[in-house]
Amino acid sequence: MRNAYSPNFGPRRENTPVDMLVFHYTGMQTAQSAINRLCDPDSNVSAHYCIDENGIIFSMVDEDKRAWHAGKSFWRGETDINSRSIGIEIVNPGHHLGYCSFPEGQMTSVVNLSKDILSRYSIPAWNVVGHSDIAPDRKLDPGEFFDWEKLAAAGVGVWPTPRTSNQCNLKSTLATYGYDGEAHNTIEAFQRHFRPSAITGKSDEESCQIAAGLIEMVTKI
């Protein structure tokens, strides 16, 4: 791990537990340009960690501090996500600059760092999310190429088994899981995370079955 300390942080809200892990992509052409921005005091953005394409991890903000990575967001009724989360930026040009798959070495570092974080904080599996999950009308990251299934297999987050769903109100079910039920792109964000092969933004039987699987997992964990 290397140090690339950012000045962009503040205190966490008092008595707020760290109970979320949030993944982002940098959305910039190179790792260095992303690190430069995250360390620029005029950018007003930061993260606790950044992982480059080769899997090198950069420590940027101490975990006991509130990094500025989530912005306006919502998850399970909470809106100050920065106060309760660890934020990890993953170097990738993103949808506007040539979105591409995440290299195996990079994903391995994501898994290892995440497991280390989870060993030190009580973060429920359903609180391991992407930026698009908590800000579906603003963000697309880390996107449909991010290997959520690999993470879940390693014990980071969830990957549901579809279950039979009767009379599914998909947005209502997703709100029960944690999503903002009032956001316009909630279904699209859910599909980008849990059904990346078909991101339609529309309710369908398969999406309802996957959502039912999520709810079942939450009740069992």
N, C-alpha and C positions, 0 to 999 in steps of 0.2 A: 504494500500500500504506500502511496506517495501523498505528500501534503500539497494542497493548493488552496490555502485558506481564503475564504471569502469574507469581506467585511459586512456582508448583507445578512444580518440576523438580528434577533431581539430576544427578550425573555419569553418563555412559554407562559400561557395564562395560568395563574395560580391554581393549584389543586387539580390541574388537568392531566390525566394519565396519558402516557404514550401508548396508544392502542390501535394505531393504524400504520400501514406501510404502503407508500404510494410510489408507483413507477411512472416515469416520464421518458420520452425521447427528447434529445436536445433540439432537433429540427434545424441544425446548422451543418455546413458542409464538412467541417473538420472538428476533431476533438479539441484542438488548440483554440479555435474560434469560440467554441462552446465554453471552454474553461475561462477564456478571457472575459466573456460576457457575464458568466456567473460570479466572477471576481471583480467586476466593474462596479464601483459604488454608485454610479449613475443609472445602472440597469434596474435596480430594486428587485432583482431575482437572485435566487441561490438554491442550493440543495445541500443535504448533508454529505452526499457522495455523488461522484460521477464515474462512470465506467466506460473506458474507451473501447475501440473495436478489437484491440488485442487482449482485452480482459484486464488491463491495468486499472486499479481502483484508486481514485483520488479522493482523499478526505478533505472536505471543504468547510463544513460547519460542525462544531461539536454537537453531539446528540442531545445534550441537555439544553441546547438553545433552539429557538424557533426559527427555522429556515423559511425563506419566502418562495415556496414552490407551488403551492396549491391554488392561490388566488381565490376568486369567488367560487365557492364550491359547496357541496352538500353530500352528506352520507349519514344515513340512519338518524336523521333529525339534527345532526350537528353541522354547523357552518364554519366554525373556526378550525378548519382541518389542519392548518399549519401548527397550531398549538398542540395537537394530539398525534402528530405523525412524524415518521422518518421519511424523507424524500430522497429518491435515487434517480438521478438523470443517467440515461443510457445513450451513448453517442450513436446517432443515426440521423441522416439528413431529413427524414420525415416526409410527409405526403406532398409538401410543396417544393421539395428540392431533390426528389429522386428516391422515395422510400424504398428500402431494401430489407432483406432478411437480416436477422441478428446473427453474427458469426458464433460458431459453437463455443469458442474460447470466451467470448463475451458473455454468453448465456451461462456458462459454467461459473464465471465470477459473480453473475447476478444471483445464481443459486447459493453459492457459498457465502456471500455477504448477507443475503437474506436470512439464511439459516442461523448465522451468527447473531444477527439482530433479534430474531425470534427467540433465541436462547436467553436473551437478556430482558425481554419485555413480554408482557402478557397481551399479545396481539391475536385476537381471534382470526380464524382462517377467512371468515367472510369480510374482514377488514383489510385484507391484502388486495389492493385495487390499482387500477390505472387512472391516469389523469382524466381520461374520457369518461370513466365511471362516475367520478365525482363532479365533473363539469361537462355534461354531455352536449350542451348547446354551444360550448366554446372550444372544446379540445377533441383531438382524434388519437392522441398518444396514450400508450406506446404503440397502438395499432394492431391490425389483424395479423401481422407477421410475428408478433411477440409470442413466445412459446409458453403460454399459460399452463398448458397440459404438462409440460416438462417440469415446471415449477411445482405444480400440485403433486406430481409423482414423487418429488423430493421433499414433500411436506410443507410446501409454501403455498398457501391459498387453497382453493378448491377447484375441482373439475368434476361436474356432476354427471351422474348417470341419468339419462332421460327417464321420466316416469309418466304414467298415464295421467292426463289432465282433462277433467270434465268441466265444460262451461268456463273456459279460461278467459279471464280479463287480464291480459298480459301486463299492462302498465300497473294495475293494482297489485299483481303478484310481485312485480319487480320493486314496487314501493315497499312491500312487506320485507323484501330481502335487504333493501337499503338505498336503492336509487331514488332520485328525485322524481316522483310521479307527475309533477307539474311541468317538467322540462319537455321541450318539443322532441328532442332526439334521444330520449331514454331507451327506446327499443333498439335503435341503431347502435348505441353504446354497448348495450347488453350483448347484442349479436357480435359486435367487433371483438368482445372479450370471450364469449362462450360459444359462438357459432361463426367463426371467421370465414367459413366457406360461402356464406350467403348473407351479406349485410344488406337487407332490404328496407329496414326501418319499419316494417309492417308485421303485424301479428300473424302467425301461422301455427299449424299444429306442432311442428317440430320445436319451434321456439317455446311454445307453451309447455311442452314436455321437458325441455331443458330447464325452464324456470321452475317447474314442479320438482325437478331433481334438486335444484338449489335449495328450495324451501325444506325438502326432506333432509338434506345434509345439515342445514342449520339446526333443525330440531333434534338431530342425533348427536351433534358435537357438544 
